[in-house]
Amino acid sequence: MQIEVLASIFTIVEGEFKVLLSRKKTEPYKGYWMLPSSIVTKESRLEETINKFVSTNYNLKNLKYEQNHTFDSIDKNKKQRTIGVSYISIVDSRIVETINLDETSAWFGVDILPKMAYYHGDVIENSVQLLKEKIIQSITLKKIFPSDFTLPEISRMYEQVLGYKFDKRNFRKKFMAADLVEETGEKTVNTNGRPAKLYRFKEDIDNKLLF
């Protein structure tokens, strides 16, 4: 039996959740896309293995991972049973902008995934389900938006992950009533509409449930 660790690494761009994928270069599933993944050796721990793989291959260092789910895969290797252990990490979009990916890697919106190799599509689906549970927590939301943001960005993110539309006024009223954020005094530079106020999370916030 072998153990494979996989990482669903998410970032958010203009309110859209995206996941990091790489195109498979060899058969089987040549040309399909897959999550960052690596087989665990006898000398390595699970999280240590995926952290080293991501750091080496994507230059994303010192990410914080959360173990999510275990998959009993049957199509990874017909000759040897494979157990898949998935991890989740959320990356600040400002860090993503500094990473130069090669032509075999890209960020995809979680609702417009390409053809996925093996069981990796199931891993992403499972990871998104966990996100649905976590993004209603203020601490998780602060991790997703560590830098300045607009309220429409947060609203779009919630709509994408939770799968339903918010009334703009009600969303703003309820979100601001939680007293988690403060205005930065700055606005977006937007040529397609009115500039939007920029907010940031306060330094010390309680882990409240939202929505």
C-alpha positions as CSV (number, residue, x, y, z in Angstrom):
1,M,0.0,0.0,0.0
2,Q,1.2,3.5,-0.8
3,I,0.0,6.9,0.6
4,E,-0.4,9.9,-1.6
5,V,-0.8,13.4,-0.2
6,L,-2.7,16.0,-2.2
7,A,-3.1,19.8,-1.7
8,S,-6.1,21.8,-2.7
9,I,-4.5,25.3,-2.7
10,F,-7.0,28.0,-3.0
11,T,-6.7,31.7,-3.6
12,I,-9.3,34.4,-4.3
13,V,-9.2,36.9,-7.2
14,E,-11.9,39.6,-7.4
15,G,-14.2,37.5,-5.3
16,E,-13.6,34.2,-7.2
17,F,-12.2,31.1,-5.6
18,K,-9.5,29.5,-7.6
19,V,-7.5,26.3,-7.2
20,L,-4.0,25.5,-8.3
21,L,-3.7,22.7,-10.9
22,S,-1.0,21.2,-13.1
23,R,-1.3,19.4,-16.5
24,K,-0.2,15.8,-16.4
25,K,2.6,15.2,-18.9
26,T,2.5,11.4,-19.1
27,E,0.0,8.5,-19.5
28,P,-2.4,7.6,-18.0
29,Y,-4.5,10.8,-18.2
30,K,-1.9,12.7,-20.2
31,G,-3.1,16.3,-20.8
32,Y,-5.6,16.1,-18.0
33,W,-5.2,18.3,-14.9
34,M,-4.3,17.3,-11.3
35,L,-3.7,18.8,-7.9
36,P,-0.2,19.1,-6.4
37,S,0.5,15.6,-5.1
38,S,3.3,13.4,-3.9
39,I,3.8,9.8,-2.7
40,V,4.9,9.7,1.0
41,T,8.2,7.9,1.7
42,K,9.1,6.0,4.8
43,E,11.3,8.9,6.0
44,S,8.7,11.7,5.7
45,R,5.6,12.8,7.5
46,L,2.4,13.5,5.5
47,E,2.3,17.3,5.9
48,E,6.1,17.5,5.5
49,T,5.8,15.7,2.2
50,I,3.2,18.0,0.6
51,N,4.8,21.1,2.0
52,K,8.2,20.2,0.5
53,F,6.6,19.3,-2.9
54,V,4.7,22.6,-3.2
55,S,7.6,24.6,-2.1
56,T,9.9,23.0,-4.6
57,N,7.6,22.8,-7.6
58,Y,5.5,26.1,-7.2
59,N,7.7,28.3,-5.0
60,L,4.9,28.6,-2.5
61,K,6.7,28.4,0.8
62,N,5.6,28.1,4.5
63,L,1.9,27.5,3.7
64,K,-0.4,26.5,6.5
65,Y,-2.2,23.2,5.7
66,E,-5.3,21.6,7.2
67,Q,-5.9,17.9,6.7
68,N,-9.3,17.4,5.2
69,H,-10.2,13.9,4.1
70,T,-8.9,10.4,3.3
71,F,-9.7,8.7,-0.1
72,D,-9.4,5.0,-0.8
73,S,-8.4,5.3,-4.4
74,I,-8.7,2.3,-6.8
75,D,-7.5,3.8,-10.1
76,K,-4.2,5.4,-9.1
77,N,-2.2,2.2,-9.3
78,K,-3.8,-1.1,-10.4
79,K,-0.8,-3.1,-8.9
80,Q,-0.7,-1.4,-5.6
81,R,-3.5,0.0,-3.4
82,T,-3.3,3.8,-2.9
83,I,-4.7,5.8,0.0
84,G,-5.0,9.6,-0.7
85,V,-4.9,12.1,2.1
86,S,-6.0,15.6,1.1
87,Y,-5.0,18.9,2.6
88,I,-6.3,22.4,2.1
89,S,-4.4,25.7,2.1
90,I,-5.5,29.3,1.4
91,V,-3.0,31.7,-0.2
92,D,-3.1,35.5,-0.2
93,S,-3.6,36.7,-3.7
94,R,-0.8,39.2,-3.3
95,I,1.6,36.2,-2.9
96,V,0.1,34.5,-5.9
97,E,0.9,37.6,-8.0
98,T,4.6,37.2,-7.3
99,I,4.7,33.5,-8.4
100,N,5.6,32.7,-12.0
101,L,4.0,29.4,-13.0
102,D,5.2,27.6,-16.1
103,E,2.9,26.6,-19.0
104,T,1.9,23.3,-17.3
105,S,0.3,25.0,-14.2
106,A,-2.5,27.4,-13.7
107,W,-5.3,28.7,-11.4
108,F,-8.8,27.6,-12.2
109,G,-12.1,28.8,-10.8
110,V,-13.6,26.0,-8.7
111,D,-16.8,26.0,-10.7
112,I,-15.1,25.8,-14.1
113,L,-12.6,23.0,-13.7
114,P,-10.9,21.3,-16.7
115,K,-10.8,17.5,-17.2
116,M,-9.3,16.1,-14.0
117,A,-7.0,13.1,-13.7
118,Y,-7.7,10.2,-11.3
119,Y,-9.9,11.1,-8.4
120,H,-8.6,14.7,-8.0
121,G,-12.0,16.2,-9.1
122,D,-13.6,14.4,-6.1
123,V,-10.9,15.8,-3.9
124,I,-11.6,19.4,-5.0
125,E,-15.4,18.9,-4.6
126,N,-14.8,17.6,-1.0
127,S,-12.5,20.5,-0.2
128,V,-15.0,23.0,-1.5
129,Q,-17.6,21.4,0.8
130,L,-15.3,22.0,3.8
131,L,-14.8,25.6,2.6
132,K,-18.6,26.1,2.8
133,E,-18.5,25.2,6.4
134,K,-15.4,27.3,7.2
135,I,-16.1,30.6,5.4
136,I,-19.0,31.4,7.7
137,Q,-16.3,31.7,10.5
138,S,-14.8,35.2,10.8
139,I,-11.3,33.8,11.5
140,T,-11.3,31.9,8.2
141,L,-12.6,34.9,6.4
142,K,-9.7,37.0,7.7
143,K,-7.3,34.3,6.3
144,I,-9.0,34.6,2.9
145,F,-8.9,38.4,2.9
146,P,-5.7,39.3,4.8
147,S,-5.3,42.5,2.7
148,D,-7.7,45.3,1.7
149,F,-11.0,44.3,0.1
150,T,-14.4,45.6,-1.0
151,L,-17.7,44.3,0.3
152,P,-18.8,43.2,-3.2
153,E,-15.7,41.0,-3.4
154,I,-16.7,39.2,-0.2
155,S,-20.3,39.0,-1.4
156,R,-19.2,37.4,-4.7
157,M,-17.0,34.9,-2.8
158,Y,-19.9,33.8,-0.6
159,E,-22.2,33.5,-3.6
160,Q,-19.8,31.3,-5.5
161,V,-18.9,28.9,-2.6
162,L,-22.4,28.8,-1.0
163,G,-24.2,28.7,-4.3
164,Y,-26.9,31.4,-3.9
165,K,-27.4,35.1,-4.4
166,F,-27.4,37.7,-1.6
167,D,-29.5,40.8,-1.5
168,K,-26.8,43.5,-1.6
169,R,-28.4,45.7,1.1
170,N,-29.1,42.9,3.5
171,F,-25.6,41.4,3.0
172,R,-23.9,44.8,3.8
173,K,-26.2,45.4,6.8
174,K,-25.5,42.0,8.3
175,F,-21.8,41.9,7.6
176,M,-21.2,45.4,9.0
177,A,-23.2,44.6,12.1
178,A,-20.7,41.9,13.0
179,D,-18.2,44.7,13.7
180,L,-15.2,42.8,12.2
181,V,-13.9,45.4,9.7
182,E,-12.8,49.0,9.5
183,E,-12.6,51.4,6.5
184,T,-9.1,52.0,5.2
185,G,-10.0,55.5,3.9
186,E,-9.1,54.4,0.4
187,K,-11.2,53.5,-2.6
188,T,-10.7,51.3,-5.6
189,V,-9.8,52.8,-8.9
190,N,-12.6,51.6,-11.2
191,T,-13.2,52.9,-14.6
192,N,-16.3,50.8,-15.2
193,G,-18.3,52.2,-12.3
194,R,-18.2,54.1,-9.0
195,P,-15.1,53.6,-6.8
196,A,-15.8,51.2,-4.0
197,K,-14.6,51.6,-0.4
198,L,-11.8,49.5,0.8
199,Y,-12.0,47.7,4.1
200,R,-9.6,45.6,6.2
201,F,-10.3,43.2,9.1
202,K,-9.5,44.5,12.6
203,E,-6.4,43.2,14.3
204,D,-8.2,41.3,17.1
205,I,-11.5,39.7,16.2
206,D,-13.6,37.0,17.8
207,N,-14.4,33.9,15.8
208,K,-18.0,34.7,15.0
209,L,-20.4,32.7,12.9
210,L,-21.7,34.7,9.9
211,F,-24.7,33.9,7.8
